[in-house]
Amino acid sequence: MRLATIRTATGNRAVRVDGDTATETGDADVRALLEHTDWRDRAAAAAGPAHQVADLDYAPLVPSPEKIICVGLNYRDHVLEMGNELPEYPTVFAKYAPALVGAHDDVVLPAVSDNVDWEAELTVVIGSSVRHATPETAKAAIAGYTVMNDVSVRDWQNRTKQFLQGKTFEHSTPLGPWLVTSDEVPEGGLPISTTLDGETVQSSSTAELVFGPVDLVVYLSTILTLNPGDVIATGTPGGVGHARKPPRYLTDGAVLVTTVEGVGELRNTCRAEKR
Ligand code: ZN
């Protein structure tokens, strides 16, 4: 199944997407849907108002997650291009909900930086609460996968050793368009890419992940309980603009397309912040 959160004239709604049609589930968003322990049956049986997929206005897949956990330096090719050694433990940082935008929304380039960069990421969505997960319970707790571009303000990210200030600028981070349930995501490595104005700038495979989704749920659930609607962005492959010589960054009007094959595609226009 594919599940999304859309904006309607009367507010956000969770929908099940089948082909050209999206059907409301009766929930305000995908997090609210996943908070039903029988969310699979509930979504499968949904028969609410229907919408044409071509007309959908996607909200961030989970507009207000309890947690947005991001993993840095988690692709072999990206770790090596940034001049780092393969990690013993995951690098973990967070974002806040105001950073999120929908799959086709504008990405805001903050006025205080000319160093805004792209990071395509396969993203895990949690479907049931889990603490101290084993690999088996971790797998069962994953509802499915979506796509994030962890748009990063590099000069702010690198002001200190902690990444957060460069990672959670308002309206910077597209998340969506939908969640594909785990049973429908192909096993093995998925092609992952970013294009900028049609030019491919990142192209890799999730087979390059150092810590995979199950590893990350096991690790993070040792720290705290993961809950329905929590998202874990698993890190980005090589090809980011900051590692290029000369470096390359996002500019006003650039069209950023972020794809994980078998999961989904984000298509966002970058817009300079207006104050
Ligand atoms: Zn990232």
Residues whose N, C-alpha, C, O or C-beta is under 5 A from the ligand:
A	BS01	ZN	V71 E119 D150 G235 T236
